[in-house]
Amino acid sequence: MIEDIISTLRYFFPKYLILPQAMIRDNVQDCQPNDLFPNATCLKDCSSEPFEYTSWEPVFAWGVVEVGGEVQKFIEDNIEYIPGIDHSFINTMLDRKQVIIERADDDMISAQRLCFIVNFYRAVPYLAVVVLAIMSVFSFGNLLYLILTPLVQIISQLFVSIFTE
């Protein structure tokens, strides 16, 4: 049991973090893909090609594509019903991220995941609004139940008193 815990901790907290080769610049001299201490000038920015994490939409798109399946199909079919967002840009990002998932190597997928984690803060305000809206709907439903239950009881008691002697 202790060995399982230790191996799990080593998995989540490795001694060294080796960056994916897709994150290393090719055109800079003295940049090695498997260097344990890479220079900051050797790293590609997550906002550059092919990552394009410039706003919350690519973060959302990668999360949807990563989950995949029915969730991805539902979001792709219903994304145009959400007001106030750039539907064409989100659809473009969904398509690009889907191509990366289908055709890219494991190194590019790891780089995309790393950029997703680093840029997740861009999606947090929108995620908070969605969670707040869902909580409001459930709270309203609960409030409606709390208001209607005594009302139904009062009406039932009224009818019982009317139809009995």
C-alpha positions in Angstrom: 0.0 0.0 0.0 2.8 2.4 0.9 4.5 1.6 -2.5 1.4 2.5 -4.3 1.2 5.8 -2.6 4.8 6.5 -3.3 4.5 5.6 -7.0 1.4 7.8 -7.3 3.2 10.7 -5.7 6.2 10.2 -8.0 3.9 10.2 -10.9 2.2 13.5 -10.0 5.4 15.1 -8.6 8.3 13.9 -10.7 11.8 14.8 -9.8 12.4 16.3 -13.2 9.9 17.7 -15.7 11.0 17.0 -19.2 9.2 19.4 -21.6 7.6 17.9 -24.8 9.8 18.4 -27.9 6.9 20.3 -29.5 7.5 23.1 -26.9 11.2 23.5 -27.8 12.1 26.0 -30.6 13.9 24.4 -33.6 15.5 27.6 -34.9 17.4 28.5 -31.8 20.9 27.2 -31.3 21.9 25.3 -28.1 18.4 24.2 -27.5 18.2 20.4 -26.8 14.8 18.7 -26.6 15.7 16.6 -23.5 17.6 19.2 -21.6 16.8 19.0 -17.8 17.3 22.8 -17.4 16.1 24.4 -20.6 16.8 28.0 -21.3 13.7 30.3 -21.4 14.6 31.4 -24.9 14.3 27.8 -26.1 10.6 27.5 -25.2 7.7 28.2 -27.5 5.0 30.4 -26.2 1.6 28.9 -25.8 0.1 31.8 -27.7 2.1 30.9 -30.9 1.4 28.3 -33.6 0.3 25.5 -33.2 -1.0 26.0 -29.7 -2.8 29.4 -30.1 -3.9 29.8 -26.5 -4.7 33.5 -26.7 -8.1 33.5 -24.9 -10.6 31.3 -23.2 -11.9 29.8 -26.4 -8.9 27.5 -27.2 -8.8 26.4 -23.5 -12.5 25.5 -23.8 -12.0 23.8 -27.2 -9.2 21.6 -25.9 -11.1 20.6 -22.8 -14.1 19.7 -24.9 -12.0 17.7 -27.5 -10.1 16.0 -24.6 -13.3 14.8 -23.1 -14.7 13.9 -26.5 -17.6 11.5 -27.2 -21.2 12.6 -26.6 -20.1 15.7 -24.7 -18.2 17.0 -27.7 -21.0 16.2 -30.1 -23.6 17.9 -27.9 -21.4 21.0 -27.5 -20.7 21.2 -31.3 -24.4 20.8 -32.1 -25.6 23.4 -29.6 -22.7 26.0 -29.3 -24.5 28.5 -31.6 -27.4 28.8 -29.1 -25.2 30.4 -26.5 -25.4 34.2 -26.8 -22.5 36.7 -26.6 -19.7 34.5 -27.8 -17.8 34.2 -31.1 -19.3 31.0 -32.5 -17.1 30.9 -35.7 -13.8 31.2 -33.6 -14.9 28.4 -31.2 -15.9 26.1 -34.0 -12.5 26.8 -35.7 -10.7 26.0 -32.5 -12.8 22.9 -32.0 -11.9 21.7 -35.5 -8.2 22.5 -35.0 -7.9 20.8 -31.7 -9.8 17.8 -33.0 -7.3 17.5 -35.9 -4.4 17.7 -33.3 -6.0 14.9 -31.2 -6.5 12.7 -34.3 -3.3 13.3 -36.2 -0.6 14.6 -33.9 1.9 12.5 -32.0 2.0 12.0 -28.3 4.5 14.8 -27.9 2.2 17.4 -29.4 -0.7 16.2 -27.3 1.4 16.5 -24.2 2.4 20.0 -25.2 -1.2 20.9 -25.8 -2.1 19.5 -22.4 0.7 21.5 -20.7 -0.5 24.7 -22.4 -4.1 23.9 -21.4 -3.1 23.6 -17.8 -1.0 26.8 -17.9 -3.8 28.8 -19.6 -6.8 27.3 -17.6 -7.0 30.6 -15.7 -8.5 32.2 -18.8 -11.6 30.0 -18.6 -12.1 30.2 -14.8 -14.4 33.3 -14.9 -16.6 31.8 -17.5 -16.7 28.5 -15.7 -17.7 30.4 -12.5 -20.6 32.1 -14.4 -21.8 28.7 -15.7 -21.6 27.1 -12.2 -23.4 30.2 -10.7 -26.2 29.9 -13.3 -26.7 26.2 -12.7 -26.8 26.8 -8.9 -29.3 29.6 -9.4 -31.6 27.3 -11.4 -31.4 24.6 -8.8 -32.0 27.2 -6.0 -35.0 28.6 -7.9 -36.4 25.1 -8.3 -36.0 24.4 -4.6 -37.6 27.7 -3.7 -40.5 27.0 -6.0 -41.0 23.6 -4.2 -40.8 25.3 -0.8 -43.5 27.8 -1.8 -45.8 25.5 -3.6 -45.9 22.7 -1.0 -47.7 24.7 1.7 -49.9 26.3 -0.9 -51.1 22.8 -2.1 -51.6 21.7 1.5 -53.7 24.8 2.2 -55.9 24.3 -0.9 -56.3 20.6 -0.1 -57.4 21.4 3.5 -59.8 23.9 2.1 -61.4 21.4 -0.3 -61.6 18.8 2.5 -63.3 21.2 4.8 -65.8 22.2 2.0 -66.8 18.7 1.1 -67.0 17.2 4.5 -69.7 17.9 7.2 
